[in-house]
Amino acid sequence: MVRAVVCNNIGEPVSVENLSLPPLGPHDVLVRTDAAGVCHTDLSAAKGLTLSQAPIVLGHEGAGTVLEIGKNVTRCKPGDRVIMSWAPQCGVCYHCVRHEAQHCDESWGIRSSRHALRNDGAKVPTMAGLGTFAEMMQVNELSLVAVKSELPAEQLAMIGCGVTTGVGAALWTAEVKPGSTVAVFGCGGVGLSVIQGARIAGAMRIFAVDTLASKRELAMKFGATDAIDPAQGDVAQQLIAATGGRGVDYAFEVVGIPELLLTAFNSLRKHGTAVAVGMPKADATVSIPIVPLFIQEKRLVGSFYGSAQVREHFPLLVQLAERGRLDLASMISKRIGLEDVNAAFDAMKAGEVVRSVVLPNG
């Protein structure tokens, strides 16, 4: 039996249950969960704001140790340390061979086919084909990347989602240029990762935009050079004024609010790039003025999983952390158990934490 956090009813508190795992298939991997980050997407799933339905084993950001492998598994072996990827990447499909593996043709099928079992044999789907809020996971081998590192599992876990999404948005989606100006709208865990990515890329000025003073102050510790308080007036105008009347080179919207994405677009200089990073509601839309899109050549792009090619980029992020260029340790606010996930959701909603990390096995 495996203890796991299950959302049984949308909008209600989650609970810890005893589940079992199905027999190991030829391409399956049994992983002991060493750490799992509590991401805002987990909360969105529990509130019914994503395509996920209840019941579901929550958790999609994690790291662990391989315990057992199916007979045809080639990507890892027992004892390997692995980071989980919620976007499996086969490496051979149309998108994967074009360096667009975040859109792998096999991804959705793998994510939607995984499950755990109740005593009566009823299937409980696992979030993103993972379900990291559990003592163990049984996943397809394409959903993990083996890494060689002495970093703590709680740091490796964050690479599985929030850090890759944020750092990747700066490095691989926008390809921030050295000496550029960057604005980041929303300074939670992913926003701080965008800031770190922009810093690593060599941005000259990084503006942290957030309604909470505590988050703006924290952003300065991760590489932001300036803080913008929305209470002090129109944010786009503040950014334009702070950049000599031009606007910023890059603006990242990390909350998933359409109105904020429009503000990010309006804060750009001519030929600037706005990046949609935050996950919006399924039916969200945004209206962009066409004249600046056309005449000023402003650009609006989406960033899915930071445009990450996980087999290449997970190890790179590990190396950046090992060499002190990427600060993962300071992003961990709390270490909790499986039974503390509801409290972690409350702390997240209140803006009290950057990342709570679940340690399912103590």
Secondary structure as UniProt FT lines:
FT   STRAND          2..7
FT   TURN            10..11
FT   STRAND          15..20
FT   TURN            26..27
FT   STRAND          28..37
FT   HELIX           40..46
FT   TURN            47..48
FT   STRAND          56..57
FT   STRAND          62..69
FT   TURN            71..72
FT   TURN            78..79
FT   STRAND          81..84
FT   TURN            94..95
FT   HELIX           96..98
FT   HELIX           101..103
FT   TURN            105..106
FT   HELIX           107..113
FT   STRAND          115..117
FT   TURN            119..120
FT   STRAND          123..126
FT   HELIX           127..129
FT   STRAND          136..140
FT   HELIX           141..143
FT   STRAND          144..147
FT   HELIX           153..159
FT   TURN            160..161
FT   HELIX           162..168
FT   HELIX           169..173
FT   TURN            178..179
FT   STRAND          181..185
FT   HELIX           189..201
FT   STRAND          205..209
FT   HELIX           213..221
FT   TURN            222..223
FT   STRAND          226..228
FT   HELIX           230..232
FT   HELIX           235..242
FT   TURN            243..245
FT   STRAND          248..253
FT   HELIX           258..266
FT   STRAND          268..276
FT   TURN            282..283
FT   HELIX           290..294
FT   STRAND          299..302
FT   HELIX           305..307
FT   HELIX           310..322
FT   TURN            323..324
FT   HELIX           329..331
FT   STRAND          332..336
FT   HELIX           338..340
FT   HELIX           341..349
FT   TURN            350..351
FT   STRAND          355..358
FT   TURN            360..361
//
